[in-house]
Amino acid sequence: MSKRKNHSPEFKAKVALEALKGERTVAELASQFGVHPTMIHSWKRALLEGASGVFERGGKKTPEIDEEQVKELHAKIGELAVANDFLSRKLKPWISK
Protein backbone atom coordinates (compact mmCIF):
# COMPACT_ATOMS: atom_id res chain seq x y z
CA MET A 1 0.00 0.00 0.00
CA SER A 2 1.41 3.40 -0.98
CA LYS A 3 1.71 6.42 1.27
CA ARG A 4 -0.78 9.27 0.77
CA LYS A 5 0.74 12.28 -1.00
CA ASN A 6 0.40 15.82 0.32
CA HIS A 7 0.37 18.33 -2.52
CA SER A 8 1.22 21.97 -2.02
CA PRO A 9 -1.45 24.62 -2.54
CA GLU A 10 0.57 25.98 -5.46
CA PHE A 11 0.51 22.58 -7.18
CA LYS A 12 -3.24 22.22 -6.61
CA ALA A 13 -3.88 25.69 -8.03
CA LYS A 14 -1.74 24.94 -11.07
CA VAL A 15 -3.60 21.71 -11.80
CA ALA A 16 -7.01 23.31 -11.19
CA LEU A 17 -6.19 26.20 -13.53
CA GLU A 18 -5.11 23.76 -16.21
CA ALA A 19 -8.42 21.95 -15.79
CA LEU A 20 -10.31 25.25 -16.07
CA LYS A 21 -8.56 26.11 -19.33
CA GLY A 22 -10.15 23.04 -20.90
CA GLU A 23 -7.32 22.51 -23.39
CA ARG A 24 -6.83 18.91 -22.21
CA THR A 25 -9.14 16.35 -20.67
CA VAL A 26 -9.09 15.58 -16.98
CA ALA A 27 -7.71 12.12 -17.76
CA GLU A 28 -4.79 13.66 -19.67
CA LEU A 29 -4.10 16.08 -16.83
CA ALA A 30 -4.27 13.24 -14.31
CA SER A 31 -1.64 11.24 -16.15
CA GLN A 32 0.53 14.33 -16.69
CA PHE A 33 0.51 15.43 -13.05
CA GLY A 34 0.25 11.97 -11.48
CA VAL A 35 -2.97 12.54 -9.54
CA HIS A 36 -6.39 10.91 -9.61
CA PRO A 37 -9.05 12.59 -11.80
CA THR A 38 -11.35 12.88 -8.79
CA MET A 39 -8.76 15.06 -7.07
CA ILE A 40 -8.58 17.33 -10.11
CA HIS A 41 -12.36 17.73 -10.06
CA SER A 42 -12.38 18.57 -6.34
CA TRP A 43 -9.51 21.07 -6.69
CA LYS A 44 -11.28 22.69 -9.64
CA ARG A 45 -14.52 22.95 -7.63
CA ALA A 46 -12.65 24.42 -4.65
CA LEU A 47 -10.97 26.97 -6.90
CA LEU A 48 -14.28 28.05 -8.40
CA GLU A 49 -15.97 28.30 -4.99
CA GLY A 50 -13.11 30.24 -3.39
CA ALA A 51 -12.34 32.54 -6.31
CA SER A 52 -14.84 35.17 -5.19
CA GLY A 53 -12.89 35.59 -1.95
CA VAL A 54 -9.95 36.98 -3.90
CA PHE A 55 -11.99 39.99 -4.98
CA GLU A 56 -13.60 40.80 -1.64
CA ARG A 57 -13.35 44.38 -0.48
CA GLY A 58 -10.49 45.09 1.89
CA GLY A 59 -8.09 42.45 0.63
CA LYS A 60 -6.80 40.09 3.26
CA LYS A 61 -8.75 39.76 6.46
CA THR A 62 -7.03 40.80 9.64
CA PRO A 63 -6.82 38.06 12.25
CA GLU A 64 -9.26 38.43 15.10
CA ILE A 65 -7.63 39.00 18.48
CA ASP A 66 -9.29 37.44 21.50
CA GLU A 67 -8.63 39.97 24.28
CA GLU A 68 -9.57 37.48 27.02
CA GLN A 69 -7.03 34.96 25.75
CA VAL A 70 -4.36 37.68 25.52
CA LYS A 71 -4.99 38.60 29.18
CA GLU A 72 -4.74 34.93 30.22
CA LEU A 73 -1.48 34.50 28.32
CA HIS A 74 0.00 37.66 29.85
CA ALA A 75 -0.93 36.40 33.31
CA LYS A 76 0.69 33.02 32.58
CA ILE A 77 3.84 34.77 31.34
CA GLY A 78 3.95 36.77 34.58
CA GLU A 79 3.58 33.62 36.69
CA LEU A 80 6.35 31.86 34.79
CA ALA A 81 8.64 34.88 35.06
CA VAL A 82 8.16 34.99 38.84
CA ALA A 83 8.74 31.24 39.15
CA ASN A 84 11.86 31.46 36.97
CA ASP A 85 13.25 34.33 39.04
CA PHE A 86 12.52 32.47 42.28
CA LEU A 87 14.20 29.29 41.08
CA SER A 88 17.25 31.13 39.75
CA ARG A 89 17.76 32.80 43.16
CA LYS A 90 17.31 29.52 45.07
CA LEU A 91 19.67 27.57 42.77
CA LYS A 92 22.54 30.13 42.91
CA PRO A 93 24.28 28.43 45.87
CA TRP A 94 24.45 25.10 44.03
CA ILE A 95 25.41 26.51 40.60
CA SER A 96 28.23 28.82 41.78
CA LYS A 97 30.27 25.98 43.35
QUIVENNOR-V189905 format. One record per backbone hydrogen bond with DSSP energy under -1.0 kcal/mol. NH is the residue of the N-H (numbers start at 1). CO is the residue of the C=O. If there is no record, write none. Layout:
NH/CO
NH/CO
//
This chain:
12/8
13/9
14/10
15/11
16/12
17/13
18/14
19/15
20/16
21/17
22/18
29/25
30/26
31/27
32/28
33/29
34/30
35/30
40/36
41/37
42/38
43/39
44/40
45/41
46/42
47/43
48/44
49/45
50/46
51/47
54/51
59/56
70/66
71/67
72/68
73/69
74/70
75/71
76/72
77/73
78/74
79/75
80/76
81/77
82/78
83/79
84/80
85/81
86/82
87/83
88/84
89/85
90/86
91/87
95/91
96/92
//
